[in-house]
Amino acid sequence: MIMRLLKGIGLLLVVLVAAIGIFFAFIRTDDMMIGYFPEGPGEPVMFETLTLKESPNQYLVCPEDLCNGQQHRVSPVFDMPAEELAGLWFEIVAQEPRTTQMAVDNGNVNQVDYVQRSELMQYPDWITVRFIDLEDRKSTLAIYSRSVYGESDLGVNQERIDAWLAKLPSAL
């Protein structure tokens, strides 16, 4: 009797999991998932005073003297003015799937925000980039990529930013 009940419950669970799988594989629409996971207000980022969260679902690339030494990676220096670097960056990001430019900081025209959504569940991640002029027509940038939902991102924010940065030298 108990074995029959357990088999019935097991079968019910298999059917339920299969139905959920079919829903996410075939029935869901991106618009529907976006409604479940809105991107939120997108808090303004001030790199000079930024304090990282304790959760690992973020990645900060910053010049040594800008982010109080809490960056995960020191920003590379580019042999071009910040305006030119920004133009190359915009071209790279424009080709990224599920990525939307959200805002340009009116007080700092060299800073821009993006939201990129994950492919399956459409979870939003915010990416803020600031382009910084240096001496001798050189430039660098600061990038803060962070997840809106969850505690861990399985390294997605770091992978994204490292991949975008890797495309810059090849774009020159």
C-alpha positions in Angstrom: 0.0 0.0 0.0 2.7 2.5 1.0 4.8 1.4 -2.0 1.9 2.1 -4.4 1.4 5.5 -2.8 5.1 6.4 -3.1 5.1 5.3 -6.8 2.1 7.5 -7.4 3.7 10.5 -5.8 6.9 9.8 -7.7 5.0 9.6 -11.0 3.2 12.8 -10.1 6.5 14.6 -9.5 7.9 13.3 -12.8 4.9 14.7 -14.7 5.1 18.0 -12.8 8.8 18.4 -13.6 8.2 17.5 -17.2 5.4 20.0 -17.5 7.5 22.8 -16.0 10.3 21.9 -18.4 8.0 22.0 -21.4 6.6 25.4 -20.2 10.1 26.9 -20.0 11.3 25.3 -23.2 8.4 26.0 -25.5 5.7 28.1 -24.0 7.3 30.9 -22.2 7.9 34.2 -23.9 10.6 36.7 -23.1 8.1 39.4 -22.4 6.4 37.2 -19.8 9.7 36.4 -18.1 10.7 40.1 -18.1 7.5 40.8 -16.3 8.4 38.3 -13.6 12.0 39.8 -13.2 11.9 43.6 -13.7 15.3 45.3 -13.8 14.5 47.6 -10.9 15.4 51.3 -10.6 19.1 51.0 -11.4 20.7 53.0 -8.6 23.3 55.6 -9.8 26.9 54.4 -9.4 29.5 56.7 -7.9 32.8 54.7 -8.4 34.6 57.0 -5.9 32.3 56.0 -3.0 31.1 52.5 -4.2 31.1 49.8 -1.6 30.8 46.3 -2.8 28.1 44.0 -1.4 29.0 40.9 0.5 27.4 38.6 -2.1 29.6 37.3 -5.0 27.2 38.3 -7.7 29.1 41.4 -8.8 32.3 42.3 -10.6 34.3 45.6 -10.4 37.0 46.7 -12.9 38.5 50.0 -11.8 41.7 52.0 -12.0 43.9 51.6 -8.9 43.1 55.1 -7.6 39.4 55.3 -8.2 37.5 52.5 -6.3 39.3 52.4 -2.9 41.3 49.3 -3.9 38.3 47.0 -3.8 38.2 46.2 -7.5 38.4 42.6 -8.7 40.6 43.6 -11.7 42.6 46.8 -12.4 41.4 48.6 -15.5 43.6 48.4 -18.6 45.0 51.7 -20.1 44.2 52.4 -23.8 46.2 54.4 -26.2 43.3 56.6 -27.3 41.1 59.4 -25.8 38.1 58.4 -23.7 35.7 59.5 -26.4 37.3 57.1 -28.9 37.3 54.3 -26.3 33.6 54.9 -25.6 32.8 54.7 -29.4 34.5 51.3 -29.6 32.8 50.1 -26.4 29.4 51.1 -27.8 30.0 49.1 -31.0 30.9 46.0 -29.0 28.0 46.2 -26.6 25.5 47.0 -29.4 26.2 43.5 -30.7 25.6 41.7 -27.4 22.3 39.8 -27.1 19.6 40.9 -24.7 21.4 44.1 -23.8 19.8 47.5 -23.6 21.4 50.8 -22.9 19.4 52.3 -20.1 20.8 55.7 -19.3 23.7 58.1 -19.7 24.5 60.1 -16.6 23.7 63.7 -17.5 26.1 64.9 -14.8 28.9 62.8 -16.3 28.4 62.2 -20.0 31.2 59.6 -19.9 29.1 57.2 -17.8 26.5 54.8 -19.2 24.2 52.1 -17.8 23.1 48.9 -19.5 20.9 45.9 -18.6 21.7 42.5 -20.0 19.3 39.7 -19.4 20.1 36.0 -19.1 19.0 33.8 -22.0 16.7 31.3 -20.3 15.1 33.1 -17.3 15.7 36.7 -18.4 17.3 37.7 -15.1 18.6 41.3 -15.4 22.1 42.3 -14.6 23.1 46.0 -14.5 26.4 47.1 -16.0 27.7 50.7 -15.4 30.7 51.9 -17.4 32.6 55.1 -17.0 35.2 56.3 -19.6 38.1 58.2 -18.1 40.6 60.5 -19.9 44.2 60.2 -18.9 47.3 62.2 -19.8 48.9 61.9 -23.3 45.7 61.1 -25.1 45.3 57.8 -23.2 42.2 56.5 -21.4 40.8 53.8 -19.1 37.4 52.8 -17.8 35.6 51.7 -14.7 33.0 48.9 -14.9 30.6 47.6 -12.3 28.5 44.6 -13.3 26.0 43.2 -10.8 23.0 40.9 -10.6 19.6 42.3 -9.6 18.4 38.9 -8.2 20.0 36.1 -6.3 23.0 35.6 -4.2 25.4 34.0 -6.7 25.8 34.6 -10.4 28.0 31.5 -11.1 30.7 34.0 -12.4 28.5 35.5 -15.1 29.3 39.1 -14.3 33.1 38.5 -14.5 32.8 36.4 -17.6 30.7 39.1 -19.4 33.1 41.9 -18.5 36.3 40.0 -19.2 34.8 39.0 -22.6 33.8 42.5 -23.5 37.2 43.9 -22.5 38.9 41.2 -24.5 37.1 42.5 -27.6 38.5 46.0 -27.2 42.1 45.4 -28.4 40.8 43.4 -31.4 38.5 46.3 -32.3 41.5 48.7 -32.6 
